[in-house]
Amino acid sequence: MQTVIDTIGTVHSCFKEKFGIPRQPGLATAATAVLELTGEYASMEAVRGLDQCSHIWVIFLFSEHLDRGWTPLVRPPRSEGSKMGVFATRSTFRPNPIGMSAVKLEYIEEKSGKPLLHLSGIDILDGTPVIDIKPYLPYSDSLADAHNHYAPASQVLSLPVLFSEQAERILSKQSSAEKLKKLIEQVLLGDPRPVHHRNRKPNTDTARLDIPEDGTPGSDTKELEATEFNTTASGTTGHKTSIANRAEKKPRSYGTLLDNLNVRWRITETAVEVLNIEPLCIEKQNDIF
């Protein structure tokens, strides 16, 4: 049986790319978004009474996976390369690419007669289409005797987050500096690195393609041309270099887009280091987010 589902709105999120998004909602409380209802669903009547809820369920489409199909076996982040059945995971490679997140409803704003839902603790990509909203019911949605032996608890690094002088200087110029700093800390302590990068020693880490959750054959062995970045006081520069079969001399650095910032960072054995922050000129959609 087939059916047609309308989208009711769009999420305008601080996450401008998939890399760096927390793997579950609520792990980064400083991660915020605005849910804009659209079309005939952009009605204050449709959200009447919703402000009585502290949290809501947002049901959405994995829009970047709509044309990628599904696979019965996937590699979830904690599996360290082993495969599990797709229905035993929250992988995006599903028969129907639908996601759901329980997020905090901060408040509802009325703008030009239309509702804007301000959210926090989100794990949703900017521009994600939404297909439904439901109230979170603590008495039934929170199950005290529930367990999951595969993922019994969240995984957070127990390391200090150190900001370079350049990063501190750029943050100090932002209108919401403390909020952005907290967002960066929470996201990086969740360790966004691919699993097969986390377990390598700093002096033996080589660049390879990330292993996608769909477990595409050969994707875990294909070498690539990567950009090696050098961080200086004036910013970050890069040049392409072949790094196949060559050991790196220092821990790999990564780049993550958060809100309007390009954050470069690395993880050592003793700390999470924010190396460089570059402000980006991102046009805000309808001045909503």
ROVOSE-97561 format. One line per 3 residues: their letters; for each residue x, y, z of N, C-alpha, C. Coordinates in Angstrom, 2 decimals. Each point is the difference from the previous one (the first is absolute). Example, Ala and Ser with C-alpha at 12.3 -4.5 7.8 and 13.67 -1.06 7.14 Angstrom:
AS = 13.19 -5.69 7.80 -0.89 1.19 0.00 0.90 1.20 0.00  -0.35 1.05 -0.72 0.82 1.19 0.06 -0.77 1.09 0.73
# end
This chain:
MQT = 0.84 -1.19 0.00 -0.84 1.19 0.00 0.87 1.24 0.00  -0.37 0.99 -0.76 0.70 1.26 -0.04 -0.92 1.13 0.41  0.57 1.00 0.62 -0.77 1.17 0.39 0.86 1.24 -0.19
VID = -0.65 1.14 -0.04 0.70 1.27 -0.17 -0.05 0.76 1.33  1.16 0.45 0.46 0.09 0.75 1.25 0.46 1.41 -0.30  -0.74 0.97 0.50 0.37 1.40 -0.19 1.04 0.41 1.04
TIG = 0.92 0.85 -0.39 0.86 0.63 0.99 -0.74 1.21 0.58  0.18 0.23 1.30 -0.74 1.08 0.65 0.88 1.18 0.35  1.32 -0.17 -0.16 0.89 1.09 0.35 1.45 -0.36 -0.23
TVH = 0.88 0.90 0.43 1.43 -0.15 -0.20 0.74 0.38 1.28  1.07 -0.73 0.28 0.85 0.31 1.15 1.15 0.89 -0.45  0.16 1.15 0.67 1.14 0.88 -0.22 0.94 -0.19 1.19
SCF = 1.10 -0.70 -0.24 0.82 -0.53 1.08 1.39 0.61 0.02  0.68 -0.13 1.14 1.39 0.44 0.12 0.96 -0.96 -0.69  -0.48 -1.17 -0.42 0.85 -0.99 -0.65 -0.13 0.14 -1.52
KEK = 1.05 0.53 -0.62 -0.03 0.27 -1.44 0.50 -1.16 -0.83  0.52 -1.04 0.62 0.43 -1.21 -0.69 -0.19 -1.18 0.94  0.04 -1.22 -0.54 -0.25 -1.19 0.81 1.12 -0.26 1.00
FGI = 1.24 0.24 -0.41 1.13 -0.29 0.87 -0.03 0.92 1.22  -0.03 -0.59 1.17 -0.05 0.76 1.23 -1.35 -0.02 0.69  -1.05 -0.41 -0.71 -1.32 -0.06 0.64 0.01 -1.09 1.08
PRQ = -0.45 0.31 1.21 -0.07 -1.03 1.04 -0.79 -1.22 -0.48  0.40 -1.16 0.46 -0.61 -1.23 -0.50 -1.39 -0.24 0.56  -0.37 0.74 1.05 -1.34 -0.09 0.57 -0.42 1.39 0.49
PGL = -1.31 0.25 0.12 -0.44 1.30 0.53 0.32 0.11 1.49  0.12 1.23 0.47 0.21 0.25 1.42 1.44 -0.07 0.45  0.91 -0.47 -0.84 1.40 -0.12 0.40 0.71 1.35 -0.03
ATA = -0.47 0.90 -0.85 0.55 1.36 -0.05 -1.15 0.96 0.27  -0.16 0.38 1.26 -1.13 0.85 0.37 0.11 1.39 -0.59  1.22 0.40 -0.38 0.19 1.33 -0.60 -0.31 0.03 -1.48
ATA = -0.30 -1.15 -0.58 -0.34 -0.08 -1.42 -1.45 0.44 -0.20  -0.20 1.06 -0.76 -1.33 0.59 -0.15 -0.48 -0.02 -1.45  -1.28 0.17 -0.14 -0.61 0.05 -1.34 -1.34 0.71 0.09
VLE = -0.49 0.39 -1.15 -1.35 0.56 -0.11 -0.75 -0.86 -1.00  -1.15 -0.51 0.41 -0.85 -0.77 -0.89 -1.05 0.93 -0.58  0.07 0.21 -1.30 -0.92 0.89 -0.70 -1.09 -0.83 -0.68
LTG = -1.23 0.16 0.43 -1.12 -0.66 -0.67 -0.30 0.75 -1.29  -0.40 -0.73 -1.02 -0.20 0.60 -1.32 -1.37 -0.37 -0.58  -0.40 0.75 -1.03 -1.24 -0.29 -0.71 -1.21 0.10 0.90
EYA = -0.94 -0.88 -0.22 -1.24 0.02 0.79 0.23 -0.38 1.45  1.18 -0.57 0.31 0.30 -0.43 1.37 0.59 1.13 0.83  0.31 1.12 -0.63 0.56 1.15 0.71 -1.11 0.79 0.66
SME = -0.61 -0.62 0.99 -1.16 0.58 0.67 0.20 -0.04 1.51  -0.27 1.12 0.66 0.10 0.02 1.45 -1.03 -0.93 0.62  -1.11 -0.22 -0.67 -1.00 -0.94 0.52 0.54 -1.42 0.06
AVR = 0.88 -0.34 -0.94 0.53 -1.37 -0.05 0.92 -0.31 1.18  0.56 1.04 0.63 0.90 -0.24 1.13 -0.62 0.48 1.32  -1.30 0.28 -0.01 -0.66 0.42 1.23 0.13 -1.09 1.07
GLD = 0.49 0.35 1.16 0.18 -0.95 1.10 1.38 -0.65 0.02  0.76 0.13 -1.08 1.31 -0.64 -0.05 0.98 0.65 0.99  -0.25 1.26 0.34 0.89 0.69 0.93 -0.10 -0.55 1.42
QCS = -0.92 -0.92 0.24 -0.09 -0.66 1.29 1.00 -1.16 0.12  0.69 -0.29 -1.09 0.96 -1.10 -0.03 1.42 0.54 0.12  0.80 -0.64 0.84 1.41 0.38 0.10 0.80 -0.60 -1.15
HIW = -0.44 -1.14 -0.51 0.71 -0.70 -1.07 -1.00 -0.50 -1.04  0.49 -0.16 -1.22 -0.84 -0.52 -1.08 0.79 -1.03 -0.81  -0.74 -0.83 -0.70 0.59 -0.90 -0.99 -0.05 0.70 -1.36
VIF = 1.13 0.03 -0.68 0.05 0.52 -1.37 0.26 -1.19 -0.91  -0.92 -0.26 -0.92 0.14 -1.10 -0.95 0.37 0.61 -1.35  1.08 -0.47 -0.58 0.56 0.67 -1.17 0.53 -1.01 -1.01
LFS = 0.37 0.52 -1.16 0.58 -0.82 -1.06 1.52 0.17 -0.03  0.71 -1.11 -0.17 1.43 0.07 -0.27 0.14 0.41 -1.47  -0.12 1.29 -0.24 -0.14 0.49 -1.37 1.22 -0.26 -0.86
EHL = 1.18 -0.12 0.60 1.20 -0.26 -0.79 0.16 -1.48 -0.33  -0.94 -0.82 0.45 0.08 -1.44 -0.26 -1.19 -0.51 -0.80  -0.81 0.90 -0.52 -1.22 -0.41 -0.67 0.27 -0.87 -1.22
DRG = 1.11 0.23 -0.69 0.28 -0.75 -1.22 1.10 -1.04 0.18  0.34 -0.31 1.24 1.10 -0.92 0.25 -0.45 -1.41 0.37  -1.32 -0.19 0.13 -0.50 -1.33 0.28 0.32 -0.47 1.41
WTP = -0.21 -1.30 0.23 0.21 -0.54 1.33 0.80 -1.29 -0.12  0.49 -0.47 1.11 0.74 -1.25 0.05 -0.35 -0.72 1.29  -0.14 -1.33 -0.02 -0.40 -0.72 1.22 1.07 0.00 1.08
LVR = 1.27 0.14 -0.38 1.09 0.03 0.97 0.73 1.33 -0.08  0.28 0.58 1.16 0.67 1.30 0.07 1.11 -0.06 1.05  0.87 1.00 -0.03 1.06 0.12 1.00 -0.30 1.21 0.89
PPR = -0.66 -0.18 1.13 -0.25 1.14 0.89 1.30 0.45 0.65  0.04 1.24 0.52 1.25 0.56 0.52 0.69 -0.83 1.07  -0.76 -0.66 0.87 0.63 -0.73 1.10 0.46 -1.40 -0.38
SEG = -0.28 -0.42 -1.22 0.27 -1.39 -0.37 1.45 -0.28 -0.32  0.80 1.08 -0.18 1.42 -0.14 -0.35 0.18 -0.86 -1.25  -0.88 0.19 -0.97 0.14 -0.68 -1.27 -0.89 -1.20 -0.20
SKM = -0.48 -0.62 1.07 -0.90 -1.14 -0.15 -1.39 0.47 -0.39  -0.77 -0.88 -0.61 -1.31 0.38 -0.53 -1.14 -0.46 0.91  -1.09 0.78 -0.05 -1.23 -0.34 0.73 -1.18 0.19 -0.95
GVF = -1.12 -0.60 0.34 -1.20 0.18 -0.79 -0.49 1.44 0.09  -0.45 0.54 -1.11 -0.39 1.40 -0.04 -1.07 0.32 1.03  -0.91 -0.95 0.28 -1.09 0.28 0.94 0.47 -0.07 1.45
ATR = 1.24 -0.44 0.22 0.58 0.02 1.34 0.81 1.26 0.24  -0.02 0.92 -0.97 0.78 1.23 0.08 -0.86 1.20 -0.35  0.61 1.17 0.09 -0.66 1.23 -0.44 0.66 0.54 -1.26
STF = 0.53 -0.90 -0.80 0.65 0.37 -1.25 -0.94 0.78 -0.91  0.58 0.87 -0.81 -0.79 0.77 -0.96 -0.34 -0.81 -1.25  0.67 -1.14 -0.20 -0.23 -0.82 -1.19 -1.15 -0.96 0.25
RPN = -1.22 0.54 0.02 -1.19 -0.77 0.37 -0.94 -0.15 -1.20  -0.90 -0.99 0.05 -0.97 -0.14 -1.09 -0.80 1.29 -0.21  -0.38 0.62 1.10 -0.62 1.32 -0.03 0.88 0.93 0.81
PIG = 0.68 0.96 -0.64 1.00 0.82 0.69 -0.63 1.02 0.93  -0.56 -0.49 1.10 -0.69 0.85 0.97 0.77 0.00 1.31  0.20 1.19 0.55 0.64 0.13 1.30 -0.95 0.64 1.00
MSA = 0.30 -0.18 1.28 -0.81 0.61 1.04 0.92 0.42 1.15  -0.24 1.19 0.51 0.83 0.53 1.09 -0.89 0.64 1.06  0.29 -0.33 1.25 -0.65 0.67 1.13 0.85 1.20 0.37
VKL = -0.54 1.19 -0.16 0.77 1.23 0.21 -0.76 0.93 0.95  0.72 0.94 0.57 -0.62 0.96 0.92 -0.65 1.12 -0.79  -1.23 0.31 0.35 -0.72 1.13 -0.59 0.24 1.21 0.89
EYI = 0.85 0.90 -0.45 0.33 1.18 0.81 -1.18 0.96 0.05  -0.53 0.35 -1.15 -1.18 0.86 -0.06 -0.53 0.04 -1.42  -1.21 0.51 -0.14 -0.63 0.14 -1.32 -0.13 1.50 -0.29
EEK = 0.55 0.39 -1.13 -0.06 1.39 -0.41 -1.02 0.15 -1.13  -0.78 1.06 0.05 -0.92 0.31 -1.09 0.62 1.10 -0.86  0.15 -0.27 -1.27 0.58 0.97 -0.92 -0.86 0.08 -1.24
SGK = -0.56 1.17 -0.23 -0.91 0.22 -1.13 -1.16 -1.01 0.03  -0.47 -0.28 1.21 -1.13 -0.91 0.17 0.35 -1.47 -0.12  1.29 -0.32 -0.15 0.43 -1.39 -0.16 0.89 -0.42 1.18
PLL = -0.08 -1.28 0.40 0.79 -0.46 1.15 1.43 -0.39 -0.38  0.93 0.37 0.86 1.38 -0.46 -0.08 0.32 -0.69 1.31  0.41 -1.26 -0.07 0.28 -0.78 1.19 1.51 0.04 0.27
HLS = 0.38 0.56 1.13 1.41 0.10 0.37 0.37 -1.22 0.83  1.01 -0.74 -0.45 0.36 -1.30 0.57 1.44 0.00 0.49  0.30 -0.92 0.92 1.38 -0.21 0.43 0.23 -1.49 0.23
GID = 1.27 -0.37 0.09 0.35 -1.42 0.15 -0.22 -0.78 -1.27  0.14 0.67 -1.15 -0.37 -0.63 -1.27 1.18 -0.77 -0.60  -0.32 -0.90 -0.89 1.00 -0.78 -0.74 -0.42 -0.09 -1.46
ILD = -0.47 1.11 -0.55 -0.63 0.03 -1.32 0.74 0.97 -0.91  0.23 -0.42 -1.22 0.72 0.80 -0.99 -0.83 1.20 -0.45  0.67 1.11 -0.24 -0.65 1.20 -0.52 -0.71 -0.30 -1.32
GTP = -1.25 0.46 -0.13 -0.76 -0.22 -1.22 -0.79 -1.28 -0.04  0.00 -0.76 1.09 -0.70 -1.28 0.04 -1.52 0.20 -0.06  -0.69 -0.73 -0.90 -1.46 0.09 -0.06 -0.66 -0.80 1.14
VID = -1.03 0.58 0.57 -0.72 -0.61 1.13 -1.35 -0.52 -0.50  -0.38 -1.19 0.48 -1.28 -0.57 -0.42 -1.02 -0.07 1.13  0.43 0.19 1.24 -0.97 0.00 1.09 0.64 0.50 1.29
IKP = -0.84 0.46 0.91 0.39 0.42 1.34 -0.96 -0.66 0.98  0.55 -0.53 1.09 -0.85 -0.60 1.03 0.50 0.43 1.37  -0.91 0.15 0.96 0.45 0.36 1.36 0.71 -1.18 0.66
YLP = 1.02 0.30 0.77 0.70 -1.01 0.79 -0.79 -0.21 1.29  -0.34 -1.25 0.30 -0.78 -0.33 1.19 0.88 -0.75 0.99  0.47 0.65 1.05 0.93 -0.64 0.93 -0.53 -1.30 0.61
YSD = -1.29 -0.07 0.29 -0.53 -1.19 0.69 0.02 -1.24 -0.87  0.04 0.20 -1.35 0.00 -1.18 -0.87 1.27 -0.09 -0.86  0.60 1.13 -0.32 1.17 -0.02 -0.87 1.30 -0.28 0.75
SLA = 0.03 0.24 1.30 1.18 -0.28 0.81 -0.22 -1.32 0.74  0.73 -1.02 -0.39 -0.21 -1.35 0.55 1.16 -0.36 0.92  -0.27 -0.03 1.30 1.06 -0.21 0.99 0.66 -1.36 -0.11
DAH = -0.73 -1.02 -0.46 0.57 -1.35 -0.05 0.55 -0.35 -1.39  0.09 0.98 -0.88 0.52 -0.27 -1.35 1.51 -0.16 0.04  0.53 -0.80 -0.93 1.46 -0.17 -0.09 0.38 -0.28 -1.45
NHY = 1.24 0.28 -0.30 0.59 -0.34 -1.30 1.45 -0.42 0.28  0.27 -1.29 -0.07 1.32 -0.51 0.38 1.08 0.48 -0.95  -0.37 0.25 -1.24 0.99 0.45 -0.98 0.43 1.44 0.28
APA = -0.95 0.85 0.38 0.30 1.41 0.28 -0.60 0.37 1.35  0.62 -0.43 1.09 -0.58 0.23 1.32 0.05 1.43 0.47  0.94 0.81 -0.52 0.15 1.38 0.45 0.67 0.82 -1.09
SQV = -0.10 1.32 0.13 0.68 0.87 -0.96 1.51 -0.09 0.20  0.74 0.30 -1.06 1.45 -0.03 0.05 0.54 1.42 -0.11  0.60 0.48 1.07 0.53 1.36 0.04 1.45 -0.06 0.47
LSL = 0.87 0.74 -0.67 1.41 0.04 0.37 0.20 0.70 1.34  0.89 -0.53 0.80 0.35 0.64 1.28 1.33 0.73 -0.17  -0.04 1.03 -0.83 1.20 0.78 -0.31 -0.32 1.49 0.09
PVL = 0.97 0.82 0.32 -0.23 1.45 -0.05 -0.06 0.47 -1.46  -0.77 1.05 -0.25 -0.06 0.61 -1.33 0.80 1.29 0.06  1.08 0.05 -0.79 0.91 1.15 0.02 -0.16 0.81 -1.28
FSE = -0.18 1.30 0.15 -0.16 0.89 -1.15 1.29 0.78 -0.23  0.42 0.08 -1.25 1.17 0.81 -0.33 -0.32 1.48 0.19  1.04 0.84 0.04 -0.23 1.44 0.14 -0.81 0.54 -1.17
QAE = 0.26 -0.51 -1.20 -0.76 0.44 -1.17 -1.46 -0.37 0.14  -0.28 -1.23 0.47 -1.38 -0.45 0.16 -0.73 0.83 1.05  0.67 0.28 1.12 -0.60 0.82 1.05 -0.30 1.41 -0.53
RIL = 0.90 0.53 -0.80 -0.18 1.35 -0.53 -1.21 0.07 -0.94  -0.14 -0.99 -0.87 -1.14 -0.01 -0.92 -1.30 -0.18 0.76  -0.01 -0.90 0.99 -1.21 -0.22 0.78 -0.43 1.27 0.74
SKQ = 0.96 0.74 0.51 -0.32 1.20 0.78 -0.71 1.05 -0.84  0.13 -0.08 -1.31 -0.63 0.97 -0.90 -1.42 -0.40 -0.41  -0.42 -1.22 0.39 -1.34 -0.47 -0.37 -1.04 0.51 0.99
SSA = -1.20 0.25 -0.49 -1.06 0.54 0.86 -0.42 -0.97 1.09  0.13 -1.29 -0.26 -0.37 -1.02 0.99 1.21 -0.87 0.29  1.08 0.63 0.47 1.28 -0.68 0.16 -0.08 -1.18 0.97
EKL = -0.62 0.18 1.15 -0.05 -1.07 1.00 -0.81 -1.19 -0.51  -1.10 0.29 -0.68 -0.81 -1.07 -0.55 0.77 -0.78 -1.07  0.70 0.70 -0.87 0.76 -0.66 -1.06 1.14 -0.83 0.58
KKL = 0.65 0.53 1.03 1.09 -0.74 0.63 -0.52 -1.29 0.64  -1.14 0.09 0.65 -0.60 -1.18 0.60 -0.41 -1.01 -1.07  -0.52 0.49 -1.12 -0.38 -0.88 -1.10 1.23 -0.74 -0.52
IEQ = 1.09 0.72 -0.22 1.23 -0.63 -0.50 0.49 -1.05 0.98  0.00 0.33 1.27 0.47 -0.95 1.03 -0.85 -1.26 0.01  -1.31 0.15 -0.01 -0.89 -1.16 0.08 0.11 -0.88 -1.24
VLL = 0.09 0.62 -1.17 0.11 -0.78 -1.23 1.32 -0.77 -0.04  1.10 0.64 0.34 1.31 -0.65 -0.09 0.20 -1.06 1.08  -0.58 0.20 1.18 0.10 -1.01 1.04 -0.81 -1.25 -0.35
GDP = -0.93 0.13 -0.95 -0.70 -1.17 -0.51 0.84 -0.80 -0.98  1.19 0.50 -0.34 0.97 -0.65 -0.89 -0.62 -0.35 -1.36  -0.12 1.01 -0.88 -0.60 -0.25 -1.31 0.87 -0.82 -0.95
RPV = 1.23 -0.29 0.39 0.89 -0.73 -0.90 -0.58 -1.35 -0.40  0.24 -0.44 -1.24 -0.37 -1.36 -0.38 0.65 -1.00 0.95  -0.70 -1.08 0.29 0.49 -0.97 0.98 1.38 -0.52 -0.38
HHR = 0.24 -0.24 -1.29 1.27 -0.57 -0.40 1.14 1.01 0.08  -0.30 1.27 0.33 1.05 0.97 0.27 0.29 0.10 1.50  -0.97 -0.30 0.83 0.15 0.21 1.44 1.05 -0.93 0.62
NRK = 0.05 -1.22 -0.48 0.84 -1.00 0.64 1.42 -0.04 -0.51  0.35 0.90 -0.92 1.35 0.02 -0.53 0.89 0.91 0.81  1.25 -0.38 0.14 0.96 0.84 0.69 0.32 1.21 -0.87
PNT = 0.30 1.15 0.61 0.26 1.21 -0.77 1.07 -0.14 -1.07  1.06 -0.80 0.25 1.08 -0.08 -0.97 -0.18 -1.09 -1.04  -1.17 -0.66 0.01 -0.25 -1.04 -0.99 -1.29 0.24 -0.75
DTA = -0.63 1.14 0.23 -1.29 0.29 -0.64 0.20 0.34 -1.47  -0.64 -0.74 -0.89 0.06 0.29 -1.42 -1.38 0.35 -0.49  -0.07 0.77 -1.06 -1.28 0.51 -0.48 -0.66 -1.02 -0.92
RLD = -1.22 -0.34 0.31 -0.79 -0.89 -0.84 -1.42 0.54 -0.04  -0.75 -0.49 -0.94 -1.40 0.39 -0.07 -0.73 -0.51 1.21  -0.95 0.79 0.52 -0.83 -0.45 1.10 -0.79 -1.22 -0.43
IPE = -0.22 -0.92 0.94 -0.83 -1.17 -0.27 -1.46 0.40 0.20  -0.81 0.05 -1.05 -1.39 0.41 0.17 -0.79 -1.09 0.70  -1.12 0.41 0.58 -0.82 -0.96 0.74 -0.60 -1.07 -0.90
DGT = -0.06 0.26 -1.32 -0.58 -1.01 -0.87 0.98 -1.11 -0.31  1.28 0.17 0.45 0.97 -1.06 -0.17 0.33 -0.28 -1.45  0.14 1.03 -0.83 0.31 -0.20 -1.41 1.29 -0.78 -0.15
PGS = 0.00 -1.10 -0.75 1.20 -0.83 -0.14 1.18 0.82 -0.49  1.13 -0.17 0.68 1.23 0.64 -0.42 0.17 1.41 0.51  -1.04 0.56 0.63 0.10 1.39 0.43 0.96 0.17 1.16
DTK = 0.31 -1.09 0.71 0.88 0.12 1.14 1.47 -0.17 -0.38  0.29 -0.21 -1.28 1.39 -0.18 -0.40 0.44 0.96 -1.08  -0.91 0.79 -0.53 0.33 0.89 -1.09 0.76 1.22 0.50
ELE = 1.18 0.23 -0.55 0.79 1.16 0.38 -0.52 1.24 -0.73  0.31 1.18 0.49 -0.47 1.21 -0.65 1.05 1.08 0.06  -0.20 0.99 -0.86 0.79 1.21 0.06 -0.64 0.91 1.05
ATE = 0.76 0.43 0.98 -0.55 0.82 1.07 0.74 1.32 0.08  -0.57 0.95 0.72 0.63 1.30 0.18 0.66 0.05 1.37  1.27 0.32 0.02 0.73 0.11 1.25 0.00 1.46 0.40
FNT = -0.49 0.29 1.21 -0.15 1.38 0.43 1.11 0.40 0.97  0.48 1.22 -0.16 0.95 0.58 0.93 -0.65 1.21 0.63  -0.10 -0.01 1.34 -0.65 1.09 0.71 1.04 1.02 0.43
TAS = -0.24 1.26 -0.34 0.89 1.09 0.38 -0.80 1.04 0.75  0.70 1.00 0.49 -0.69 1.06 0.76 -0.97 0.77 -0.87  0.25 0.00 -1.30 -0.86 0.78 -0.90 -1.13 -0.82 -0.57
GTT = -0.03 -1.31 0.29 -1.11 -0.81 -0.50 0.47 -1.37 -0.42  -0.79 -0.66 -0.87 0.30 -1.35 -0.43 0.22 -0.03 -1.49  1.08 -0.59 -0.42 0.27 -0.16 -1.41 0.14 -1.46 -0.32
GHK = -0.14 -0.36 -1.26 0.09 -1.42 -0.32 0.55 -0.23 -1.37  0.55 -1.18 -0.24 0.43 -0.39 -1.32 -0.23 -1.49 -0.14  -0.31 -0.42 -1.22 -0.29 -1.41 -0.20 1.29 -0.80 -0.08
TSI = -0.02 -1.14 0.63 1.16 -0.87 0.00 -0.45 -1.43 0.08  0.70 -0.89 -0.67 -0.34 -1.41 0.04 0.48 -0.58 1.32  -0.91 -0.59 0.78 0.40 -0.52 1.29 -0.29 -1.47 0.12
ANR = -0.20 -0.66 -1.13 -0.21 -1.44 0.04 1.25 -0.69 0.52  -0.21 -0.92 0.94 1.07 -0.82 0.56 1.08 0.82 0.69  -0.33 1.23 0.46 0.98 0.82 0.69 -0.51 0.34 1.40
AEK = 0.82 -0.21 0.99 -0.40 0.29 1.37 0.04 1.50 0.25  -0.97 0.52 0.76 -0.01 1.40 0.36 0.90 0.23 1.21  0.59 1.18 0.07 0.91 0.30 1.08 -0.71 0.50 1.24
KPR = -1.24 0.41 -0.12 -0.74 0.51 1.14 -1.46 -0.39 -0.15  -0.81 0.14 1.07 -1.40 -0.39 -0.08 -0.73 0.72 -1.14  -0.87 -0.71 -0.65 -0.77 0.55 -1.11 -0.89 1.13 0.49
SYG = -0.13 1.04 -0.80 -0.92 1.09 0.31 -1.23 -0.12 -0.88  -1.11 0.53 0.50 -1.28 -0.09 -0.69 -0.63 1.39 -0.08  -0.96 0.15 -0.90 -0.75 1.24 -0.12 -1.49 -0.28 0.14
TLL = -0.69 0.81 0.77 -1.43 -0.18 0.24 -0.69 1.36 -0.13  -1.09 0.04 -0.75 -0.79 1.23 -0.14 -1.06 0.05 1.09  0.10 0.98 0.87 -0.97 0.19 1.07 -0.52 1.43 -0.06
DNL = -1.31 0.12 -0.20 -0.63 1.31 -0.15 0.70 0.74 -1.14  0.63 1.11 0.26 0.68 0.76 -1.06 1.51 -0.08 0.13  0.49 -1.09 0.62 1.43 -0.14 0.25 0.54 -1.30 -0.59
NVR = 1.20 0.09 -0.56 0.74 -1.19 -0.42 1.03 -0.27 1.09  -0.21 -1.07 0.74 0.83 -0.31 1.17 0.97 -1.13 -0.35  1.29 0.27 0.14 1.02 -1.03 -0.21 0.51 -0.47 1.35
WRI = 0.11 -1.31 0.15 0.31 -0.58 1.31 0.72 -1.33 -0.16  0.55 -0.47 1.11 0.61 -1.32 0.03 -0.11 -0.55 1.42  0.17 -1.30 0.11 -0.06 -0.66 1.30 1.33 -0.72 0.23
TET = 0.62 0.33 1.11 1.23 -0.67 0.40 -0.30 -0.92 1.17  1.02 -0.60 0.56 -0.21 -0.90 1.13 -0.36 0.77 1.27  0.25 1.30 0.01 -0.20 0.77 1.23 -1.05 1.10 -0.10
AVE = -0.44 0.35 -1.22 -0.92 1.14 -0.11 -0.68 0.01 -1.36  -1.13 0.72 -0.04 -0.63 0.38 -1.26 0.47 1.42 -0.30  0.63 0.20 -1.13 0.60 1.29 -0.32 -0.75 0.68 -1.14
VLN = -0.53 1.18 0.27 -0.61 0.83 -1.05 1.11 0.86 -0.58  0.40 -0.29 -1.22 1.18 0.61 -0.60 -0.28 1.35 -0.64  -1.15 0.08 -0.68 -0.26 1.18 -0.82 -1.49 0.12 -0.22
IEP = -0.51 1.23 0.02 -1.41 0.25 -0.30 -0.08 1.07 -1.08  -0.72 -0.29 -1.05 -0.16 0.94 -1.11 -1.47 0.36 -0.17  -0.37 1.26 0.17 -1.40 0.40 -0.23 -0.36 -0.16 -1.47
LCI = -1.21 -0.45 -0.25 -0.48 -0.18 -1.36 -1.13 0.97 -0.28  -0.16 0.36 -1.25 -1.12 0.85 -0.41 -1.11 -0.89 -0.50  -0.90 -0.39 0.90 -1.12 -0.85 -0.35 -1.28 0.83 0.04
EKQ = -0.67 0.08 -1.13 -1.24 0.77 -0.08 -1.08 -0.67 0.83  -0.54 0.71 0.94 -1.04 -0.56 0.85 -1.31 -0.09 -0.76  -0.63 -1.17 0.13 -1.23 -0.25 -0.74 -1.16 0.76 0.60
NDI = -0.44 0.99 -0.73 -1.16 0.81 0.42 0.21 0.62 1.37  1.28 0.21 0.38 0.31 0.60 1.31 -0.62 -0.77 1.16  -0.13 -1.33 -0.18 -0.64 -0.81 1.05 1.02 -0.48 1.01
F = 1.12 -0.52 -0.50 0.96 -0.60 0.93 1.29 0.81 0.03
# end
